[in-house]
Amino acid sequence: MTKLTPIESEFATTEEAEAYDAWFRATIEARMTSDNPRIPHDEAMARMQAIIDRRKTA
């Protein structure tokens, strides 16, 4: 187990970093191979802006 400093990584050890990397890659692969309908960029950005706007007024 190699310890990492905050300058090197947000993870405490290389094992934690590798585990996160494996999870992240698996998540992206699952999304890319999913049959779920894609959301166009403009629609995704509009949805996010609506969330931001709601939180500003809350």
PQR file of N, CA, C, O and H, with PARSE charges and radii, in Angstrom:
ATOM      1  N   MET A   1       0.861  -1.180   0.000 -0.4000 1.5000
ATOM      2  CA  MET A   1       0.000   0.000   0.000 -0.0000 2.0000
ATOM      3  C   MET A   1       0.901   1.234   0.000  0.5500 1.7000
ATOM      4  O   MET A   1       1.711   1.432   0.906 -0.5500 1.4000
ATOM      5  N   THR A   2       0.742   2.050  -1.026 -0.4000 1.5000
ATOM      6  CA  THR A   2       1.514   3.290  -1.120 -0.0000 2.0000
ATOM      7  C   THR A   2       0.638   4.455  -0.676  0.5500 1.7000
ATOM      8  O   THR A   2      -0.444   4.683  -1.216 -0.5500 1.4000
ATOM      9  H   THR A   2       0.084   1.889  -1.762  0.4000 1.0000
ATOM     10  N   LYS A   3       1.134   5.188   0.322 -0.4000 1.5000
ATOM     11  CA  LYS A   3       0.389   6.360   0.779 -0.0000 2.0000
ATOM     12  C   LYS A   3       0.639   7.510  -0.186  0.5500 1.7000
ATOM     13  O   LYS A   3       1.736   7.656  -0.726 -0.5500 1.4000
ATOM     14  H   LYS A   3       2.014   5.003   0.760  0.4000 1.0000
ATOM     15  N   LEU A   4      -0.374   8.310  -0.391 -0.4000 1.5000
ATOM     16  CA  LEU A   4      -0.287   9.460  -1.275 -0.0000 2.0000
ATOM     17  C   LEU A   4      -0.490  10.734  -0.473  0.5500 1.7000
ATOM     18  O   LEU A   4      -1.173  10.723   0.552 -0.5500 1.4000
ATOM     19  H   LEU A   4      -1.265   8.191   0.048  0.4000 1.0000
ATOM     20  N   THR A   5       0.091  11.818  -0.927 -0.4000 1.5000
ATOM     21  CA  THR A   5      -0.108  13.106  -0.269 -0.0000 2.0000
ATOM     22  C   THR A   5      -1.238  13.841  -0.981  0.5500 1.7000
ATOM     23  O   THR A   5      -1.563  13.511  -2.122 -0.5500 1.4000
ATOM     24  H   THR A   5       0.645  11.827  -1.759  0.4000 1.0000
ATOM     25  N   PRO A   6      -1.841  14.832  -0.325 -0.5600 1.5000
ATOM     26  CA  PRO A   6      -2.912  15.605  -0.981  0.2800 2.0000
ATOM     27  C   PRO A   6      -2.441  16.312  -2.254  0.5500 1.7000
ATOM     28  O   PRO A   6      -3.255  16.634  -3.119 -0.5500 1.4000
ATOM     29  N   ILE A   7      -1.154  16.550  -2.372 -0.4000 1.5000
ATOM     30  CA  ILE A   7      -0.627  17.177  -3.589 -0.0000 2.0000
ATOM     31  C   ILE A   7      -0.680  16.188  -4.757  0.5500 1.7000
ATOM     32  O   ILE A   7      -0.908  16.586  -5.899 -0.5500 1.4000
ATOM     33  H   ILE A   7      -0.492  16.288  -1.670  0.4000 1.0000
ATOM     34  N   GLU A   8      -0.471  14.917  -4.472 -0.4000 1.5000
ATOM     35  CA  GLU A   8      -0.461  13.889  -5.514 -0.0000 2.0000
ATOM     36  C   GLU A   8      -1.855  13.448  -5.924  0.5500 1.7000
ATOM     37  O   GLU A   8      -2.126  13.233  -7.105 -0.5500 1.4000
ATOM     38  H   GLU A   8      -0.285  14.594  -3.544  0.4000 1.0000
ATOM     39  N   SER A   9      -2.745  13.315  -4.935 -0.4000 1.5000
ATOM     40  CA  SER A   9      -4.036  12.704  -5.210 -0.0000 2.0000
ATOM     41  C   SER A   9      -5.036  13.063  -4.123  0.5500 1.7000
ATOM     42  O   SER A   9      -4.655  13.409  -3.004 -0.5500 1.4000
ATOM     43  H   SER A   9      -2.525  13.490  -3.975  0.4000 1.0000
ATOM     44  N   GLU A  10      -6.315  12.978  -4.459 -0.4000 1.5000
ATOM     45  CA  GLU A  10      -7.352  13.187  -3.455 -0.0000 2.0000
ATOM     46  C   GLU A  10      -7.579  11.917  -2.637  0.5500 1.7000
ATOM     47  O   GLU A  10      -8.345  11.934  -1.674 -0.5500 1.4000
ATOM     48  H   GLU A  10      -6.624  12.697  -5.367  0.4000 1.0000
ATOM     49  N   PHE A  11      -6.929  10.824  -3.005 -0.4000 1.5000
ATOM     50  CA  PHE A  11      -7.067   9.556  -2.304 -0.0000 2.0000
ATOM     51  C   PHE A  11      -5.880   9.348  -1.367  0.5500 1.7000
ATOM     52  O   PHE A  11      -4.784   9.852  -1.612 -0.5500 1.4000
ATOM     53  H   PHE A  11      -6.306  10.810  -3.788  0.4000 1.0000
ATOM     54  N   ALA A  12      -6.114   8.601  -0.298 -0.4000 1.5000
ATOM     55  CA  ALA A  12      -5.069   8.377   0.697 -0.0000 2.0000
ATOM     56  C   ALA A  12      -4.042   7.347   0.242  0.5500 1.7000
ATOM     57  O   ALA A  12      -2.870   7.427   0.612 -0.5500 1.4000
ATOM     58  H   ALA A  12      -7.005   8.191  -0.099  0.4000 1.0000
ATOM     59  N   THR A  13      -4.486   6.373  -0.565 -0.4000 1.5000
ATOM     60  CA  THR A  13      -3.568   5.318  -1.008 -0.0000 2.0000
ATOM     61  C   THR A  13      -3.757   5.043  -2.499  0.5500 1.7000
ATOM     62  O   THR A  13      -4.758   5.434  -3.100 -0.5500 1.4000
ATOM     63  H   THR A  13      -5.437   6.308  -0.866  0.4000 1.0000
ATOM     64  N   THR A  14      -2.781   4.368  -3.074 -0.4000 1.5000
ATOM     65  CA  THR A  14      -2.899   3.991  -4.490 -0.0000 2.0000
ATOM     66  C   THR A  14      -4.044   2.999  -4.681  0.5500 1.7000
ATOM     67  O   THR A  14      -4.702   3.000  -5.722 -0.5500 1.4000
ATOM     68  H   THR A  14      -1.968   4.050  -2.586  0.4000 1.0000
ATOM     69  N   GLU A  15      -4.283   2.148  -3.671 -0.4000 1.5000
ATOM     70  CA  GLU A  15      -5.382   1.182  -3.773 -0.0000 2.0000
ATOM     71  C   GLU A  15      -6.726   1.886  -3.873  0.5500 1.7000
ATOM     72  O   GLU A  15      -7.582   1.483  -4.660 -0.5500 1.4000
ATOM     73  H   GLU A  15      -3.749   2.148  -2.826  0.4000 1.0000
ATOM     74  N   GLU A  16      -6.916   2.938  -3.078 -0.4000 1.5000
ATOM     75  CA  GLU A  16      -8.162   3.705  -3.150 -0.0000 2.0000
ATOM     76  C   GLU A  16      -8.303   4.360  -4.521  0.5500 1.7000
ATOM     77  O   GLU A  16      -9.384   4.354  -5.109 -0.5500 1.4000
ATOM     78  H   GLU A  16      -6.221   3.266  -2.438  0.4000 1.0000
ATOM     79  N   ALA A  17      -7.217   4.917  -5.025 -0.4000 1.5000
ATOM     80  CA  ALA A  17      -7.253   5.564  -6.340 -0.0000 2.0000
ATOM     81  C   ALA A  17      -7.571   4.546  -7.432  0.5500 1.7000
ATOM     82  O   ALA A  17      -8.365   4.828  -8.330 -0.5500 1.4000
ATOM     83  H   ALA A  17      -6.338   4.921  -4.548  0.4000 1.0000
ATOM     84  N   GLU A  18      -6.961   3.375  -7.362 -0.4000 1.5000
ATOM     85  CA  GLU A  18      -7.213   2.342  -8.370 -0.0000 2.0000
ATOM     86  C   GLU A  18      -8.640   1.808  -8.289  0.5500 1.7000
ATOM     87  O   GLU A  18      -9.255   1.531  -9.318 -0.5500 1.4000
ATOM     88  H   GLU A  18      -6.316   3.146  -6.633  0.4000 1.0000
ATOM     89  N   ALA A  19      -9.168   1.664  -7.083 -0.4000 1.5000
ATOM     90  CA  ALA A  19     -10.543   1.195  -6.920 -0.0000 2.0000
ATOM     91  C   ALA A  19     -11.521   2.213  -7.508  0.5500 1.7000
ATOM     92  O   ALA A  19     -12.478   1.838  -8.185 -0.5500 1.4000
ATOM     93  H   ALA A  19      -8.668   1.889  -6.247  0.4000 1.0000
ATOM     94  N   TYR A  20     -11.283   3.490  -7.253 -0.4000 1.5000
ATOM     95  CA  TYR A  20     -12.151   4.530  -7.811 -0.0000 2.0000
ATOM     96  C   TYR A  20     -12.054   4.520  -9.330  0.5500 1.7000
ATOM     97  O   TYR A  20     -13.072   4.607 -10.017 -0.5500 1.4000
ATOM     98  H   TYR A  20     -10.505   3.796  -6.704  0.4000 1.0000
ATOM     99  N   ASP A  21     -10.844   4.416  -9.858 -0.4000 1.5000
ATOM    100  CA  ASP A  21     -10.652   4.409 -11.307 -0.0000 2.0000
ATOM    101  C   ASP A  21     -11.409   3.241 -11.942  0.5500 1.7000
ATOM    102  O   ASP A  21     -12.045   3.407 -12.983 -0.5500 1.4000
ATOM    103  H   ASP A  21     -10.017   4.345  -9.300  0.4000 1.0000
ATOM    104  N   ALA A  22     -11.342   2.069 -11.323 -0.4000 1.5000
ATOM    105  CA  ALA A  22     -12.059   0.899 -11.856 -0.0000 2.0000
ATOM    106  C   ALA A  22     -13.562   1.128 -11.820  0.5500 1.7000
ATOM    107  O   ALA A  22     -14.258   0.819 -12.787 -0.5500 1.4000
ATOM    108  H   ALA A  22     -10.825   1.935 -10.478  0.4000 1.0000
ATOM    109  N   TRP A  23     -14.070   1.666 -10.717 -0.4000 1.5000
ATOM    110  CA  TRP A  23     -15.509   1.961 -10.612 -0.0000 2.0000
ATOM    111  C   TRP A  23     -15.928   2.978 -11.666  0.5500 1.7000
ATOM    112  O   TRP A  23     -16.939   2.797 -12.345 -0.5500 1.4000
ATOM    113  H   TRP A  23     -13.505   1.917  -9.931  0.4000 1.0000
ATOM    114  N   PHE A  24     -15.144   4.057 -11.801 -0.4000 1.5000
ATOM    115  CA  PHE A  24     -15.472   5.107 -12.750 -0.0000 2.0000
ATOM    116  C   PHE A  24     -15.497   4.574 -14.179  0.5500 1.7000
ATOM    117  O   PHE A  24     -16.430   4.858 -14.931 -0.5500 1.4000
ATOM    118  H   PHE A  24     -14.323   4.204 -11.249  0.4000 1.0000
ATOM    119  N   ARG A  25     -14.491   3.811 -14.554 -0.4000 1.5000
ATOM    120  CA  ARG A  25     -14.437   3.244 -15.901 -0.0000 2.0000
ATOM    121  C   ARG A  25     -15.612   2.299 -16.164  0.5500 1.7000
ATOM    122  O   ARG A  25     -16.186   2.312 -17.253 -0.5500 1.4000
ATOM    123  H   ARG A  25     -13.734   3.580 -13.943  0.4000 1.0000
ATOM    124  N   ALA A  26     -15.970   1.485 -15.177 -0.4000 1.5000
ATOM    125  CA  ALA A  26     -17.110   0.568 -15.334 -0.0000 2.0000
ATOM    126  C   ALA A  26     -18.411   1.346 -15.486  0.5500 1.7000
ATOM    127  O   ALA A  26     -19.276   0.966 -16.275 -0.5500 1.4000
ATOM    128  H   ALA A  26     -15.504   1.474 -14.292  0.4000 1.0000
ATOM    129  N   THR A  27     -18.550   2.433 -14.733 -0.4000 1.5000
ATOM    130  CA  THR A  27     -19.755   3.260 -14.820 -0.0000 2.0000
ATOM    131  C   THR A  27     -19.876   3.896 -16.203  0.5500 1.7000
ATOM    132  O   THR A  27     -20.951   3.882 -16.803 -0.5500 1.4000
ATOM    133  H   THR A  27     -17.847   2.742 -14.092  0.4000 1.0000
ATOM    134  N   ILE A  28     -18.792   4.446 -16.702 -0.4000 1.5000
ATOM    135  CA  ILE A  28     -18.805   5.068 -18.029 -0.0000 2.0000
ATOM    136  C   ILE A  28     -19.089   4.029 -19.108  0.5500 1.7000
ATOM    137  O   ILE A  28     -19.878   4.279 -20.019 -0.5500 1.4000
ATOM    138  H   ILE A  28     -17.918   4.458 -16.215  0.4000 1.0000
ATOM    139  N   GLU A  29     -18.452   2.872 -19.009 -0.4000 1.5000
ATOM    140  CA  GLU A  29     -18.688   1.806 -19.989 -0.0000 2.0000
ATOM    141  C   GLU A  29     -20.156   1.390 -19.988  0.5500 1.7000
ATOM    142  O   GLU A  29     -20.745   1.182 -21.050 -0.5500 1.4000
ATOM    143  H   GLU A  29     -17.811   2.670 -18.269  0.4000 1.0000
ATOM    144  N   ALA A  30     -20.744   1.269 -18.810 -0.4000 1.5000
ATOM    145  CA  ALA A  30     -22.159   0.890 -18.718 -0.0000 2.0000
ATOM    146  C   ALA A  30     -23.044   1.949 -19.365  0.5500 1.7000
ATOM    147  O   ALA A  30     -24.002   1.611 -20.061 -0.5500 1.4000
ATOM    148  H   ALA A  30     -20.267   1.438 -17.948  0.4000 1.0000
ATOM    149  N   ARG A  31     -22.740   3.206 -19.148 -0.4000 1.5000
ATOM    150  CA  ARG A  31     -23.535   4.291 -19.743 -0.0000 2.0000
ATOM    151  C   ARG A  31     -23.390   4.299 -21.270  0.5500 1.7000
ATOM    152  O   ARG A  31     -24.360   4.523 -21.993 -0.5500 1.4000
ATOM    153  H   ARG A  31     -21.962   3.481 -18.583  0.4000 1.0000
ATOM    154  N   MET A  32     -22.181   4.056 -21.741 -0.4000 1.5000
ATOM    155  CA  MET A  32     -21.951   4.106 -23.191 -0.0000 2.0000
ATOM    156  C   MET A  32     -22.609   2.940 -23.927  0.5500 1.7000
ATOM    157  O   MET A  32     -22.971   3.065 -25.097 -0.5500 1.4000
ATOM    158  H   MET A  32     -21.392   3.874 -21.153  0.4000 1.0000
ATOM    159  N   THR A  33     -22.761   1.818 -23.246 -0.4000 1.5000
ATOM    160  CA  THR A  33     -23.369   0.657 -23.895 -0.0000 2.0000
ATOM    161  C   THR A  33     -24.860   0.531 -23.577  0.5500 1.7000
ATOM    162  O   THR A  33     -25.515  -0.410 -24.028 -0.5500 1.4000
ATOM    163  H   THR A  33     -22.467   1.717 -22.296  0.4000 1.0000
ATOM    164  N   SER A  34     -25.390   1.466 -22.811 -0.4000 1.5000
ATOM    165  CA  SER A  34     -26.798   1.436 -22.422 -0.0000 2.0000
ATOM    166  C   SER A  34     -27.704   1.692 -23.625  0.5500 1.7000
ATOM    167  O   SER A  34     -27.348   2.423 -24.549 -0.5500 1.4000
ATOM    168  H   SER A  34     -24.859   2.229 -22.445  0.4000 1.0000
ATOM    169  N   ASP A  35     -28.873   1.076 -23.588 -0.4000 1.5000
ATOM    170  CA  ASP A  35     -29.875   1.302 -24.633 -0.0000 2.0000
ATOM    171  C   ASP A  35     -30.818   2.443 -24.281  0.5500 1.7000
ATOM    172  O   ASP A  35     -31.724   2.763 -25.050 -0.5500 1.4000
ATOM    173  H   ASP A  35     -29.162   0.482 -22.837  0.4000 1.0000
ATOM    174  N   ASN A  36     -30.607   3.057 -23.119 -0.4000 1.5000
ATOM    175  CA  ASN A  36     -31.460   4.191 -22.730 -0.0000 2.0000
ATOM    176  C   ASN A  36     -31.296   5.327 -23.730  0.5500 1.7000
ATOM    177  O   ASN A  36     -30.216   5.520 -24.289 -0.5500 1.4000
ATOM    178  H   ASN A  36     -29.871   2.797 -22.494  0.4000 1.0000
ATOM    179  N   PRO A  37     -32.378   6.083 -23.954 -0.5600 1.5000
ATOM    180  CA  PRO A  37     -32.278   7.181 -24.915  0.2800 2.0000
ATOM    181  C   PRO A  37     -31.301   8.252 -24.443  0.5500 1.7000
ATOM    182  O   PRO A  37     -31.207   8.545 -23.251 -0.5500 1.4000
ATOM    183  N   ARG A  38     -30.585   8.822 -25.384 -0.4000 1.5000
ATOM    184  CA  ARG A  38     -29.618   9.876 -25.088 -0.0000 2.0000
ATOM    185  C   ARG A  38     -30.346  11.203 -24.912  0.5500 1.7000
ATOM    186  O   ARG A  38     -31.407  11.421 -25.497 -0.5500 1.4000
ATOM    187  H   ARG A  38     -30.661   8.584 -26.353  0.4000 1.0000
ATOM    188  N   ILE A  39     -29.772  12.081 -24.108 -0.4000 1.5000
ATOM    189  CA  ILE A  39     -30.325  13.416 -23.920 -0.0000 2.0000
ATOM    190  C   ILE A  39     -29.426  14.383 -24.684  0.5500 1.7000
ATOM    191  O   ILE A  39     -28.217  14.411 -24.452 -0.5500 1.4000
ATOM    192  H   ILE A  39     -28.910  11.904 -23.633  0.4000 1.0000
ATOM    193  N   PRO A  40     -29.995  15.175 -25.590 -0.5600 1.5000
ATOM    194  CA  PRO A  40     -29.176  16.144 -26.327  0.2800 2.0000
ATOM    195  C   PRO A  40     -28.508  17.128 -25.365  0.5500 1.7000
ATOM    196  O   PRO A  40     -29.061  17.448 -24.313 -0.5500 1.4000
ATOM    197  N   HIS A  41     -27.332  17.599 -25.727 -0.4000 1.5000
ATOM    198  CA  HIS A  41     -26.547  18.499 -24.890 -0.0000 2.0000
ATOM    199  C   HIS A  41     -27.356  19.721 -24.457  0.5500 1.7000
ATOM    200  O   HIS A  41     -27.355  20.082 -23.280 -0.5500 1.4000
ATOM    201  H   HIS A  41     -26.882  17.339 -26.582  0.4000 1.0000
ATOM    202  N   ASP A  42     -28.038  20.350 -25.393 -0.4000 1.5000
ATOM    203  CA  ASP A  42     -28.812  21.553 -25.064 -0.0000 2.0000
ATOM    204  C   ASP A  42     -29.878  21.268 -24.012  0.5500 1.7000
ATOM    205  O   ASP A  42     -30.103  22.078 -23.113 -0.5500 1.4000
ATOM    206  H   ASP A  42     -28.040  20.057 -26.349  0.4000 1.0000
ATOM    207  N   GLU A  43     -30.528  20.122 -24.127 -0.4000 1.5000
ATOM    208  CA  GLU A  43     -31.553  19.767 -23.145 -0.0000 2.0000
ATOM    209  C   GLU A  43     -30.930  19.482 -21.777  0.5500 1.7000
ATOM    210  O   GLU A  43     -31.469  19.893 -20.750 -0.5500 1.4000
ATOM    211  H   GLU A  43     -30.345  19.464 -24.857  0.4000 1.0000
ATOM    212  N   ALA A  44     -29.808  18.787 -21.766 -0.4000 1.5000
ATOM    213  CA  ALA A  44     -29.121  18.510 -20.498 -0.0000 2.0000
ATOM    214  C   ALA A  44     -28.701  19.812 -19.830  0.5500 1.7000
ATOM    215  O   ALA A  44     -28.872  19.965 -18.620 -0.5500 1.4000
ATOM    216  H   ALA A  44     -29.370  18.453 -22.601  0.4000 1.0000
ATOM    217  N   MET A  45     -28.156  20.749 -20.593 -0.4000 1.5000
ATOM    218  CA  MET A  45     -27.731  22.030 -20.038 -0.0000 2.0000
ATOM    219  C   MET A  45     -28.928  22.826 -19.524  0.5500 1.7000
ATOM    220  O   MET A  45     -28.833  23.479 -18.484 -0.5500 1.4000
ATOM    221  H   MET A  45     -28.017  20.624 -21.576  0.4000 1.0000
ATOM    222  N   ALA A  46     -30.039  22.781 -20.229 -0.4000 1.5000
ATOM    223  CA  ALA A  46     -31.244  23.482 -19.787 -0.0000 2.0000
ATOM    224  C   ALA A  46     -31.761  22.891 -18.479  0.5500 1.7000
ATOM    225  O   ALA A  46     -32.191  23.626 -17.590 -0.5500 1.4000
ATOM    226  H   ALA A  46     -30.117  22.250 -21.073  0.4000 1.0000
ATOM    227  N   ARG A  47     -31.720  21.580 -18.362 -0.4000 1.5000
ATOM    228  CA  ARG A  47     -32.149  20.933 -17.116 -0.0000 2.0000
ATOM    229  C   ARG A  47     -31.255  21.357 -15.946  0.5500 1.7000
ATOM    230  O   ARG A  47     -31.743  21.649 -14.854 -0.5500 1.4000
ATOM    231  H   ARG A  47     -31.371  20.983 -19.084  0.4000 1.0000
ATOM    232  N   MET A  48     -29.950  21.385 -16.187 -0.4000 1.5000
ATOM    233  CA  MET A  48     -29.021  21.771 -15.129 -0.0000 2.0000
ATOM    234  C   MET A  48     -29.211  23.243 -14.740  0.5500 1.7000
ATOM    235  O   MET A  48     -29.145  23.588 -13.560 -0.5500 1.4000
ATOM    236  H   MET A  48     -29.554  21.148 -17.074  0.4000 1.0000
ATOM    237  N   GLN A  49     -29.445  24.099 -15.724 -0.4000 1.5000
ATOM    238  CA  GLN A  49     -29.672  25.512 -15.434 -0.0000 2.0000
ATOM    239  C   GLN A  49     -30.936  25.696 -14.615  0.5500 1.7000
ATOM    240  O   GLN A  49     -30.979  26.551 -13.730 -0.5500 1.4000
ATOM    241  H   GLN A  49     -29.499  23.819 -16.682  0.4000 1.0000
ATOM    242  N   ALA A  50     -31.967  24.908 -14.896 -0.4000 1.5000
ATOM    243  CA  ALA A  50     -33.211  24.981 -14.128 -0.0000 2.0000
ATOM    244  C   ALA A  50     -32.965  24.582 -12.674  0.5500 1.7000
ATOM    245  O   ALA A  50     -33.517  25.197 -11.761 -0.5500 1.4000
ATOM    246  H   ALA A  50     -31.932  24.214 -15.615  0.4000 1.0000
ATOM    247  N   ILE A  51     -32.147  23.564 -12.455 -0.4000 1.5000
ATOM    248  CA  ILE A  51     -31.808  23.157 -11.081 -0.0000 2.0000
ATOM    249  C   ILE A  51     -31.052  24.274 -10.374  0.5500 1.7000
ATOM    250  O   ILE A  51     -31.342  24.591  -9.220 -0.5500 1.4000
ATOM    251  H   ILE A  51     -31.699  23.065 -13.197  0.4000 1.0000
ATOM    252  N   ILE A  52     -30.091  24.865 -11.059 -0.4000 1.5000
ATOM    253  CA  ILE A  52     -29.318  25.974 -10.478 -0.0000 2.0000
ATOM    254  C   ILE A  52     -30.236  27.139 -10.140  0.5500 1.7000
ATOM    255  O   ILE A  52     -30.145  27.715  -9.055 -0.5500 1.4000
ATOM    256  H   ILE A  52     -29.856  24.608 -11.996  0.4000 1.0000
ATOM    257  N   ASP A  53     -31.111  27.480 -11.062 -0.4000 1.5000
ATOM    258  CA  ASP A  53     -32.031  28.605 -10.839 -0.0000 2.0000
ATOM    259  C   ASP A  53     -32.958  28.347  -9.649  0.5500 1.7000
ATOM    260  O   ASP A  53     -33.206  29.248  -8.848 -0.5500 1.4000
ATOM    261  H   ASP A  53     -31.185  27.012 -11.943  0.4000 1.0000
ATOM    262  N   ARG A  54     -33.465  27.127  -9.534 -0.4000 1.5000
ATOM    263  CA  ARG A  54     -34.337  26.788  -8.401 -0.0000 2.0000
ATOM    264  C   ARG A  54     -33.589  26.924  -7.075  0.5500 1.7000
ATOM    265  O   ARG A  54     -34.156  27.388  -6.086 -0.5500 1.4000
ATOM    266  H   ARG A  54     -33.264  26.395 -10.185  0.4000 1.0000
ATOM    267  N   ARG A  55     -32.349  26.530  -7.056 -0.4000 1.5000
ATOM    268  CA  ARG A  55     -31.569  26.596  -5.811 -0.0000 2.0000
ATOM    269  C   ARG A  55     -31.194  28.028  -5.454  0.5500 1.7000
ATOM    270  O   ARG A  55     -31.034  28.346  -4.276 -0.5500 1.4000
ATOM    271  H   ARG A  55     -31.889  26.152  -7.859  0.4000 1.0000
ATOM    272  N   LYS A  56     -31.049  28.899  -6.455 -0.4000 1.5000
ATOM    273  CA  LYS A  56     -30.743  30.304  -6.200 -0.0000 2.0000
ATOM    274  C   LYS A  56     -31.911  30.992  -5.517  0.5500 1.7000
ATOM    275  O   LYS A  56     -31.715  31.868  -4.675 -0.5500 1.4000
ATOM    276  H   LYS A  56     -31.178  28.641  -7.412  0.4000 1.0000
ATOM    277  N   THR A  57     -33.133  30.597  -5.879 -0.4000 1.5000
ATOM    278  CA  THR A  57     -34.319  31.250  -5.336 -0.0000 2.0000
ATOM    279  C   THR A  57     -34.796  30.587  -4.035  0.5500 1.7000
ATOM    280  O   THR A  57     -35.668  31.122  -3.350 -0.5500 1.4000
ATOM    281  H   THR A  57     -33.292  29.886  -6.563  0.4000 1.0000
ATOM    282  N   ALA A  58     -34.245  29.465  -3.708 -0.4000 1.5000
ATOM    283  CA  ALA A  58     -34.683  28.740  -2.494 -0.0000 2.0000
ATOM    284  C   ALA A  58     -34.101  29.343  -1.235  0.5500 1.7000
ATOM    285  O   ALA A  58     -34.367  28.856  -0.136 -0.5500 1.4000
ATOM    286  H   ALA A  58     -33.536  29.031  -4.264  0.4000 1.0000
TER
END
